[in-house]
């Protein structure tokens, strides 16, 4: 039941990368430095992480700055490292240490806009969009008054941004980029940039966007914003499982088979502006995390989730996390190991397709099988989720689930077939392997 193959953009080496970890240096002590974050890399690698995403490392603008430290997405100089977090030498040491641990490092890239005092404002004011008065313009309709938009109809803008992107890959061995509001920048720019970057080394490109066209020849992975929204609404009692079926239907049929989608219960935006994962998902949190790992997609861990961080982190200030051993860390460690070790759960075309198992309660229960045993490497996973606030007796009906399975929790051997009844508590889940 492997997904059908078509022309692939993703380099096969990324197919097993089980999870991505987001680092905001402001959450690390001492003083939010790259060196402090580097000290945490062995712990991050121990979780089974393979991709580390560094939020913007560049110098931050001072003009119209928000808060004490400003937004890292208000870039003053694309060729700089912010003095608040370290030096270029510190960044090089971070990348080197990550590579020694088998980790890849992607930088957060802000191509749509710059700070008001970016070096380009004086050197190349023609690179910027203008409003109806002829003045520099923040992105319309948003409260992003600390930034101004670049103009990609200008050839010089494209040339400059392409050069800056290539610089960090060529000079610092960066492995790719997470591209902020990627849909605000023309797709053909990203396609050109991808080709130029791949000529230096194979890179991994993540778009903060959900459009399928970005997967054609620019990006390996896009945000699954709609998955997060659907899962949140279910957790809050505002939707049923059909909301997830809509997401998976689109993901299965509308996206290329090598497309990767990033599934998440938290990130820097969600945590700071909408609430922690505990606020967003409540008693459904564990089930949502499990689904983000065993369904089609790559899960994101925002720094601190594995330490059980339960506070909203300040966005414009330094706000260190209490790093500690926490059950959530072991929870993620076990799930990520499952994803890496079972080929059915690999990413894109290299993993197995999700096939729904029909149950006695279609509105509140999601069940599926990912069976890769007919392909190279084998492995299969069956999963059942009770996405409701009451215990349920769930009868499995039609689907490719018949056979002997091993319960992920406890290791017991279980026979599943049409007519099997499973007892699940409120927001309970079961994962089986074969």
N, C-alpha and C positions, 0 to 999 in steps of 0.2 A: 504494500500500500504506500510505497514511496511516492512523493509528489512528482508529477510529470516534469521532465527536464525541458528547458529552453536555453537560450543564450544567457550565460551567467556573467554577471559583473563581479560578484563577490569572489575574492580569492579563496580557494578551498581551505587554506590554513585557518581561516576564521570560522569554519563550520562548527568546530567543537567548542568555541569560546562560550562558556556557559553563562557568564554574567558580566555586567559592567558596573564599575564602582565610581561614583562621583565624589570628587574632592573639592571642597571649598576651604582654602587654607585658613580662612578666618575662624574656622572651627577647631584649629589645631593650636596647641601651645608648644613652645613659648611664642607669643606675639604673632601667631598666624603665619609662620614662615614656611618656605619650601623645605628647609632642612627639618623642621618639626614633622611635616608631612612625610618626608622621606623615611624618618625613623619608624613610621607606622606601616611601611610597605611589607615587611615580613608578615605582620599580622593580617594584612589585607590579602596577601597571597595565600595564607593558610586557610582563608575562607573558600578557596577554589577560584577566586577571581582571576581573569586573564586580561581584562581591559580596564585601565585606569583613565578616567576622564578628569583632567584638571580644568576647573573653571578659569576664566581669563586671567592670565598672568601679567598682562601689560600694565604700564603706568596709567593711572586713572586721572581723568580730567578734574580740574579744580573749579572751572567756571560752571555755575548753576549746579554744583555738586549737591547731592542729596545725602543727608546724614553726615556723620563725622568722616567716614572713609569713602563715601560715594559708591556708586554702582560699578562693579568690575566690568559691566557691559558698556561703560562710557570710556572708550579707549582714547588715550592721549597720543600714543605712539605705538604703531604695530610692530616696530623693530626693538621694543624695549621690554625689560622685565621690571615690574614695579619694585621700587626701593623698599616698599612696605613689606614685601614678602621675600626679598633676596636679590640675587644677582644672576646674570646669565650663567656664571659658573655654578651657582646653586641649582639652576634648572638642568644644566648638563649633568650634574651629579645625580639629580633625581632620576633623570631618564636612564642613566647608566645603571643605577641601583635597581630600577624597575626591570630593565632588560636582564640583568643578572638573575633575577628571580623568575624569569619567564613571563613577565608582564609586558603588555604593550601600553603605550602612553599616547592619548589623543588630547590635543589642546582645544579649548573652547575658542571659537572664532566668531567675531562680530563683524560681519561684512556689510550689513545694511546701513549702519550709522556709526558716528564717532562722537567723541566729546566735543563740546563747543571750542575747546582750546587744543584740539588735535593739531599736530604739526602741519597737516595739509591745509588748514584754514588759511594760514598765511602764505604757504608755498604754492598751493594749487586751489584757490577758492572756486575755480571752475569745475572742480570735481563734485560739487554739492548741488543738491536740489534747492529750489527757491520757492517761496510761497507767493501768493497773489500780490504781495507788496515788493517782491524781489529780495526778501530777506532769507537767511538760512532757515530751514524748516525742520522741526521735530517730526517724527512719524505721525501722520494725521490720525485723529480720533483716540489716541492713547495719551496717558499722562506721563509721557517720557520727555519731560521738559529739560532733562539734563543731557540730551543728545540731539544731533542733527543728521539728516539723511544724506547719504551719498547718492550720486546720479550715475546709474549704469548705462545711460545712453551716451556717456562720454567715454571715448576709447581710453583716455588716460587713467580714468578711475579703474577700469578693468585691468589695465597693465600694472598699475601700482599694487592693487590687491593681489593679483596673481603672483607678482614678485615676492610680496610679503609671505604669502602662503608657502611658496617654494623655499624661502629662506629657512624657515624653522625645520622643515623636513631635511633639507640638504645639510644644514650646519649643526643641527642638534639631534638628528636622528629621530625626530618625532614620527609616530606611526600613523598619524591621521588627524582628523578634526571632528568635533561636534560643532555644527554650524547653526548659530543663533538665528531665529526667525528666517529659516532658509527660504521660505516661500516669498519673502519680501524682496529677494534678489533674483534676477532672471535665471531661469533654468539653464539656458545655454551658457551662461558664465560658469555655473558649477560643472557642466559637462566638459568644458574646455579645461577648467582647473583640475578636474579629476585626471584627465589624460596627461597633463603636464606633471602632476604629482606622481602618478604611477610610473612615469618615465624615470623618476629619481629612485623610487622604491615602491613596492606594493603598499598602499595605504588603506585605512579603514575610514569611511566617511559616514557620519551620523547626522541626519537632518532633524532639526527641531521643526518638524512639519509633518503632514500626513498625506500629501498628494502622491499618488502612485507614479506619476510621470517622473518623479525624482529618482526612481529606481531604474529607469531605463539605462542611463549611462553616467550617472553622477554619484548616487549614494547607495551604500550597502544597507543602511538601516534608517528607518524613520520612526518618529514618536507615534505610539498608539494612544493618542489623547482620548479617542472615543472609547477605547477599552477601559481606561481609567474612569471616565465619566459614567459609563454603564455599570461598572463594578461598584462605584460609589453610590449610585442611585439605588442599586439593589440592596446594598448594606444599610441604606437609610430608609428602606421600605417604600421607595418611590417608583420602583420598577421591578419586574420579574425577570426570569432567566431569558425571556425572549430578547431582551436588550443585548445580551451577550451573543445570542444566536445571530442577530443582525451584524454585529461586529465580525464574527467568525465567517459568516457567509461572504461578506465583502472581502475579507482578507484572503479567503480561499479562492475566490473566483476572479477578483478584480486586480490582484497583485501578481507580479511575476513569481514563478516558483522559487527563485533564489532570493526573494525579498525577505529581509529581516525586519521585524517590528519590535520596538522596545516597549516592554510592558513594565509598569511601575505603580507602586502604591504611594510613593513620595518622590519628590525632587526639591530643588532649592525654591522653585516658584510655589509649589503646592505647600511645602512646609511653612514658608514665611507668610504667605498671603491667605491661605485657605485652611491651614491647620495641619497638625501632625497626622501621621497615618493612623494613630489611635483615635483621633477626632474624626477623621474621614471615613474610617471603616468599622470602628467599634468592635463588636464581637465577631464580625466577619473578617477581621484582619488576617488571621492565620490562613483561612480558606483562600482569601484573595492572593496572598503570597504564594501559596502552593500552586494555584492556577497560573500565576505569572511564570512559574518555573516549568510546569509540565505541559502546558498548552503551547501552541505554535508562537514562539517569540523568545526574545532574550530579556531576562529580568534585570532591572536596575536596582542597585543598593545605593541610597544616598547616605553619605557619611554620617555615622551615628545610629543608623537603624539597627545595625548588628550589636550596638551597645545599649539598645533599649531606650534611646533618646526619646523623651516624651514632652519636649518643649519646642515651641516655635522659635526658630533661630533668627536672630536679627539679620536683616539683609544688608544694611548700610553700616554695620558696626562689627567689631570683633566680638564673637560670642562662642567661646570654647565649649566643646562637648566634654562631658565626663566620660572618659574612656574606661570601660570596665568590662569584665566578663559578664555575659548576660545570656539567658536561655535563647534569646533571639539569634545570637551569634551561632550557636550550635544548630539551631533550626535551619538557618541559611546554609551552614556548612554541609549538613546532610542532604539538603535538597540540591545544592549545586553539584555535589558528588554524584547524585543520582542522574542529573542531566548530562554530566560529562561522561559517565560510564555506560549509559544506555543510549545507543545510537539512534533509537527511535525519537529521542528528544533533542537531537542536534538541530542546528539552525537551517532554515531555508530548505532548498532542494535536497540537502544531505540528510535531513531528518525524515520522519514518517508523517504522513498526512493525518489530521484529526478526522475520525469517523464517529459520528454520534451514535450513542446507544440510547434507544428509546426506553423510557421508564413509565411507571404508573403515575408520575406527578410531573408532567412536562413543564408546568409553570414555575416550579420551585426547585427543580433538580436538573443539574447538568451532568451528563455522563458521556464519556467518549473513550475510544481506543486509539492509540498510535502504535501501529504494528510495522516494524521494519525487518521482520524475520526473513522476508523473501529477498531482501537486499544484502549487500556486502556488509557483514558485521553483525547483523541481527539485532534482536532486542525488541521488546514490546512493553507498553505501559497502558494500563486501564485506570481511569479515574472517575470517581463519583463524588459530586458535591451537593450538599443540602444547603441551598442558598435561601434559608428561611429561619425565622426565629422560634421554631418549634421542632421537637424531635419527630422523625418520620420513619415509617417502615416503607422502604423503597423496593419495588419489584422491578427487576431488570427484564426488559422485553426483547425486542429485536435489536440485532447488532452483532459485530464481530468479536464478542467477548467470551464465547464458549471456550472452556479449557481450564487448565490448572495454573493458578497464579500464586505469587508470593506476596503477602501483605507487607508493604513498605514499613509499617509500624508493627514490629514484633516478629516478623519473619515467618508467620504461620502460612501453611499451604492452604489455599482456598480454591474450591471448585466453583466456577461461575458458569451459568447457562441461562437460557430463557426460563423465567420463573423464579430464579434466585431472588431471595428477599434479604436486603441489607438494612440494619438498624443504624441510623445516624442521628446524633444529637443535633440540636439547633446549631446551624453554621458548621456542621461536621463534614468531614471529607474522608475518603478512602483512596489510596493509591496502591495499585498492584503492579508487579513486574513479572515478566516472563522472558 
